[in-house]
């Protein structure tokens, strides 16, 4: 696995006491993009997407439309038009935006959290457990989020966008299930992570939840919030 976290700024996404400083990762920003050169920026994003995604995703007009919106407009678009992602079976495109292809990067993010400073502590959930929580959600009307108490992580749904915790969209999770053909007993391993973020010009470290999955006891696959290498990074309220 070679690439850095593949966190898309556009897609929507627990604070401890004294956390271990993280200096290795470039801060992620939550500022809306400049619109000084919208066509140029849009073309750059589409080109970058074409290098990283399958043609099905990179050339899809819905995905390109989202790529060319700034942060605030992305949120507005998802509220009004999120069903287009599900109706056009683009869930695996959403999954691709969250992949971490470098296990070392995943581990570094996790070990930045003080509770994982000597050993990464995972909370296991099966796909069956997750599906039981999200089964009534059609698309973007609710998101999966987490209650964290000590080392325990519990799953729940939220309709609210927030940058204070972590939330993942249901299309993203169903994209994982579709790509890997997960069965009810395949496992997700959730853990806390400390991710550097810049909000309104102020650098801070934010505690989030990241995870890896295992299909049939074989290889692991790693996921986090979103990232679009080559451009400013965005932590968005809830991953797309």
C-alpha positions as CSV (number, residue, x, y, z in Angstrom):
1,X,0.0,0.0,0.0
2,X,1.5,3.3,-1.1
3,X,-0.7,6.3,-1.1
4,X,-1.3,8.9,1.7
5,X,-4.8,9.2,3.2
6,X,-7.3,9.6,0.4
7,X,-9.5,12.1,2.2
8,X,-11.8,14.1,-0.1
9,X,-12.4,17.6,1.1
10,X,-15.9,17.5,-0.3
11,X,-17.3,14.6,1.6
12,X,-19.0,15.0,4.6
13,X,-17.1,13.3,8.0
14,X,-14.1,13.0,20.8
15,X,-11.6,15.3,22.4
16,X,-9.3,14.0,25.1
17,X,-7.5,15.8,27.9
18,X,-3.9,16.2,27.0
19,X,-3.2,14.4,23.7
20,X,0.1,13.4,22.3
21,X,1.3,16.1,19.8
22,X,1.2,15.1,16.1
23,X,3.8,16.7,13.9
24,X,4.2,14.3,11.0
25,X,1.0,15.1,9.2
26,X,0.2,18.3,7.3
27,X,-2.8,20.1,8.9
28,X,-6.1,19.6,7.3
29,X,-8.1,22.7,6.7
30,X,-11.8,23.5,7.0
31,X,-11.8,26.7,5.1
32,X,-14.0,27.2,2.1
33,X,-11.9,27.2,-1.1
34,X,-11.1,30.4,-2.9
35,X,-13.3,31.1,-5.9
36,X,-10.8,33.4,-7.6
37,X,-10.2,30.9,-10.4
38,X,-13.2,28.5,-10.2
39,X,-12.8,27.0,-13.7
40,X,-9.1,26.5,-13.2
41,X,-9.6,24.9,-9.7
42,X,-12.4,22.8,-11.0
43,X,-10.3,21.5,-13.9
44,X,-7.4,20.7,-11.5
45,X,-9.7,18.7,-9.2
46,X,-11.2,16.7,-12.0
47,X,-7.8,16.0,-13.4
48,X,-6.6,14.8,-10.1
49,X,-9.7,12.6,-9.6
50,X,-9.1,11.1,-13.1
51,X,-5.6,10.0,-11.9
52,X,-6.9,8.3,-8.7
53,X,-10.4,7.0,-9.4
54,X,-11.9,4.6,-11.9
55,X,-13.4,6.1,-15.0
56,X,-16.8,5.2,-13.6
57,X,-16.2,7.7,-10.8
58,X,-13.9,10.3,-12.2
59,X,-16.0,10.8,-15.3
60,X,-19.3,10.8,-13.6
61,X,-21.1,14.2,-13.9
62,X,-22.5,14.0,-10.4
63,X,-19.0,13.4,-8.9
64,X,-17.5,16.2,-11.0
65,X,-20.3,18.6,-9.9
66,X,-19.4,18.0,-6.3
67,X,-15.7,18.3,-7.0
68,X,-16.3,21.8,-8.3
69,X,-18.3,23.1,-5.4
70,X,-16.8,24.9,-2.4
71,X,-17.2,23.5,1.1
72,X,-20.4,25.4,2.0
73,X,-22.1,24.6,-1.3
74,X,-21.1,21.0,-1.0
75,X,-23.1,20.7,2.2
76,X,-26.1,22.5,0.7
77,X,-25.9,20.2,-2.4
78,X,-25.9,17.1,-0.3
79,X,-28.9,18.2,1.7
80,X,-30.9,18.7,-1.5
81,X,-29.4,16.2,-3.9
82,X,-27.7,13.5,-1.9
83,X,-30.2,10.9,-3.2
84,X,-28.4,11.2,-6.6
85,X,-25.4,9.4,-5.1
86,X,-27.6,6.4,-4.1
87,X,-30.0,6.4,-7.1
88,X,-27.0,6.3,-9.5
89,X,-25.2,3.5,-7.5
90,X,-22.1,5.7,-6.8
91,X,-21.5,4.3,-3.3
92,X,-18.3,2.6,-4.4
93,X,-17.0,6.0,-5.6
94,X,-17.7,7.4,-2.1
95,X,-15.8,4.4,-0.6
96,X,-12.8,5.3,-2.8
97,X,-12.5,8.8,-1.3
98,X,-11.9,7.4,2.2
99,X,-9.2,4.7,1.5
100,X,-5.9,4.9,3.3
101,X,-3.5,2.8,1.2
102,X,-0.6,3.2,3.6
103,X,-0.9,1.2,6.8
104,X,1.9,3.2,8.4
105,X,-0.1,6.4,8.0
106,X,-3.1,4.8,9.5
107,X,-1.1,3.6,12.5
108,X,0.6,7.0,13.0
109,X,-2.8,8.7,13.1
110,X,-4.1,6.2,15.6
111,X,-1.0,6.3,17.8
112,X,-1.2,10.1,17.9
113,X,-4.1,9.6,20.4
114,X,-2.8,9.2,23.9
115,X,-4.9,6.1,24.5
116,X,-3.1,4.4,21.7
117,X,0.4,5.7,22.4
118,X,1.9,2.3,23.2
119,X,-0.6,0.0,21.5
120,X,-3.5,0.7,19.2
121,X,-6.8,-0.3,20.9
122,X,-9.5,-1.4,18.6
123,X,-13.2,-1.9,19.2
124,X,-14.6,-4.7,17.0
125,X,-18.0,-4.5,15.3
126,X,-19.3,-6.9,12.7
127,X,-20.9,-5.7,9.4
128,X,-24.1,-7.3,10.8
129,X,-24.0,-5.0,13.8
130,X,-23.5,-1.9,11.7
131,X,-26.2,-2.9,9.2
132,X,-28.6,-3.3,12.0
133,X,-28.0,0.3,13.0
134,X,-28.2,1.8,9.5
135,X,-30.7,-0.5,7.8
136,X,-33.6,2.1,7.8
137,X,-31.4,4.9,6.3
138,X,-31.9,5.3,2.6
139,X,-29.1,7.7,1.8
140,X,-27.9,11.0,3.4
141,X,-30.8,11.7,5.8
142,X,-28.7,10.2,8.7
143,X,-25.1,9.4,9.4
144,X,-23.2,6.9,11.5
145,X,-21.5,8.5,14.5
146,X,-20.1,7.3,17.8
147,X,-20.5,7.5,21.6
148,X,-17.0,7.1,23.1
149,X,-16.5,6.2,26.8
150,X,-13.0,5.3,27.8
151,X,-12.0,2.7,25.2
152,X,-15.6,1.7,24.4
153,X,-17.0,3.0,21.1
154,X,-20.8,2.7,20.5
155,X,-22.5,3.2,17.2
156,X,-25.5,5.5,16.7
157,X,-27.2,7.6,14.1
158,X,-27.3,11.4,13.8
159,X,-29.1,13.8,11.5
160,X,-26.8,16.7,12.5
161,X,-23.6,17.9,10.8
162,X,-20.8,18.4,13.3
163,X,-17.1,19.0,13.2
164,X,-16.8,18.2,16.9
165,X,-16.8,14.4,16.5
166,X,-16.8,11.9,13.6
167,X,-19.6,10.8,11.4
168,X,-19.6,8.7,8.2
169,X,-22.2,8.6,5.6
170,X,-24.4,5.5,4.9
171,X,-23.5,5.5,1.2
172,X,-19.8,5.3,2.2
173,X,-20.4,2.3,4.5
174,X,-22.6,0.6,1.8
175,X,-19.8,1.3,-0.7
176,X,-17.4,-0.7,1.5
177,X,-19.9,-3.5,1.8
178,X,-20.4,-3.5,-2.0
179,X,-16.8,-3.4,-3.0
180,X,-15.6,-6.1,-0.5
181,X,-18.8,-8.2,-0.6
182,X,-18.9,-8.2,3.2
183,X,-20.9,-10.8,5.1
184,X,-22.6,-10.2,8.4
185,X,-19.6,-11.7,10.3
186,X,-16.9,-9.6,8.6
187,X,-15.3,-7.2,11.0
188,X,-14.7,-3.5,11.4
189,X,-12.0,-2.4,13.8
190,X,-12.6,1.1,15.1
191,X,-10.1,3.2,17.0
192,X,-9.4,6.7,18.2
193,X,-7.0,8.9,16.2
194,X,-5.6,12.4,16.6
195,X,-5.7,14.3,13.3
196,X,-4.1,17.8,12.8
197,X,-6.8,20.3,11.6
198,X,-6.7,24.0,10.9
199,X,-10.0,25.7,11.6
200,X,-10.5,29.4,10.7
201,X,-6.7,29.8,10.6
202,X,-6.2,28.1,14.0
203,X,-4.2,24.9,14.1
204,X,-5.4,22.2,16.4
205,X,-5.4,18.4,16.9
206,X,-8.9,16.9,16.6
207,X,-9.8,13.5,18.0
208,X,-11.7,11.4,15.4
209,X,-12.6,7.7,14.8
210,X,-10.9,5.8,12.0
211,X,-11.2,2.1,11.2
212,X,-10.0,-0.9,9.3
213,X,-11.9,-3.8,8.0
214,X,-11.1,-7.4,7.4
215,X,-12.8,-9.6,4.8
216,X,-13.0,-13.3,5.7
217,X,-10.0,-13.2,8.1
218,X,-7.7,-12.2,5.2
219,X,-6.3,-8.8,4.2
220,X,-7.0,-5.5,6.1
221,X,-8.3,-2.4,4.4
222,X,-7.9,1.0,6.0
223,X,-10.3,4.0,6.1
224,X,-10.5,7.5,7.6
225,X,-12.2,10.8,7.0
226,X,-11.5,12.4,3.6
227,X,-8.5,13.7,1.6
228,X,-7.8,14.9,-1.9
229,X,-4.0,14.8,-2.3
230,X,-2.6,17.8,-4.2
231,X,-5.0,20.3,-2.8
232,X,-5.9,21.9,0.5
233,X,-7.5,19.4,2.8
234,X,-10.9,19.7,4.4
235,X,-12.4,18.1,7.5
236,X,-16.1,18.3,6.6
237,X,-19.0,17.8,9.0
238,X,-19.9,14.3,7.9
239,X,-18.2,12.2,5.2
240,X,-20.0,12.0,2.0
